[in-house]
Amino acid sequence: MSPPRRWGGSSEATGAQADRAGRVAVEPDLSLPRHPEISVIGDLASARSHLPGHDPRPVPGVSPAAKQMGRTAAGNILRRLAGQATQPFRYRDYGNLATIGRNSAVVDLWTPWRRIQFSGWLAWVFWLFAHIYFLIGFRNRLVVLIDWASAYWSEQRYARVVTGIDPRATDN
Ligand SMILES: Cc1cc2nc3c(=O)[nH]c(=O)nc-3n(C[C@H](O)[C@H](O)[C@H](O)COP(=O)(O)OP(=O)(O)OC[C@H]3O[C@@H](n4cnc5c(N)ncnc54)[C@H](O)[C@@H]3O)c2cc1C
């Protein structure tokens, strides 16, 4: 399939519509409109969560959502092959973890029983192990652990997000 144009538009081959961020609009079961044989998941999909008893809600662009979409799409492919009805995507939000410094983080978890919130060093350790635990495969986990340990001890940052223009760069 030719990729949808960025900043809105549609693919000539499939008629798939893309939003301003270049994400492809999908059906509730994550397939393309008029193309049930094609599923779009993860950051590429402009998907909604269809929880029973709730209005459909936009799905955030995070790893757990991408993994859950993968499972739903795979299940729906098997259902189609078995001649069964597909299921809408339902995003299960387990909560949020975020680092707020070199040794500090915040944890906000939704468990089946109660909401758990804590912050500080313990939260940072929790954040560290949660990220490594959810990486797929032992090799990935080991590589990331070594990478992060190296970044921690050398105080180097390998990923940066540029969120604005440094006024010092423009004031001449
Ligand atoms: C800086 C940053 C920080 C983030 N932090 C977090 C976080 O803390 N927690 C969190 O949950 N989410 C975080 N996210 C979001 C998270 O990374 C994404 O939501 C998630 O990776 C989406 O998974 P995906 O499989 O859709 O896409 P990706 O993980 O991007 O995987 C797409 C893969 O497809 C490959 N690919 C692309 N084009 C082609 C092609 N033509 N042929 C073959 N392969 C191709 C790419 O190389 C890539 O490996 C972060 C994102 C960024 C950018």
The ligand as an ORCA input file, in Angstrom:
! r2SCAN-3c Opt
* xyz 0 1
  C      11.225     10.194     22.348
  C      10.051      9.267     22.586
  C       9.817      8.810     23.863
  C       8.768      7.949     24.112
  N       8.557      7.501     25.385
  C       7.587      6.636     25.634
  C       7.406      6.109     26.929
  O       8.129      6.438     27.874
  N       6.399      5.228     27.131
  C       5.596      4.824     26.107
  O       4.724      3.972     26.342
  N       5.723      5.303     24.860
  C       6.704      6.201     24.592
  N       6.873      6.686     23.324
  C       5.927      6.275     22.267
  C       6.276      4.856     21.783
  O       7.644      4.808     21.402
  C       5.393      4.527     20.578
  O       4.045      4.751     20.903
  C       5.564      3.081     20.157
  O       6.916      2.804     19.882
  C       4.712      2.798     18.912
  O       5.017      1.515     18.441
  P       4.885      1.197     16.902
  O       5.147     -0.267     16.777
  O       3.611      1.751     16.364
  O       6.022      2.039     16.174
  P       7.597      1.935     16.329
  O       7.991      1.486     17.691
  O       8.100      3.242     15.835
  O       8.002      0.771     15.344
  C       7.915      0.917     13.951
  C       9.050      0.088     13.339
  O       8.847      0.022     11.934
  C      10.086      0.227     11.312
  N       9.806      0.744      9.962
  C       9.424      1.988      9.603
  N       9.261      2.072      8.273
  C       9.542      0.846      7.790
  C       9.543      0.293      6.484
  N       9.211      1.024      5.403
  N       9.893     -0.989      6.349
  C      10.204     -1.756      7.416
  N      10.210     -1.285      8.676
  C       9.888     -0.013      8.856
  C      10.833      1.212     12.199
  O      12.219      1.130     12.001
  C      10.418      0.713     13.583
  O      11.282     -0.287     14.061
  C       7.924      7.542     23.045
  C       8.162      8.011     21.751
  C       9.213      8.864     21.522
  C       9.455      9.351     20.116
*
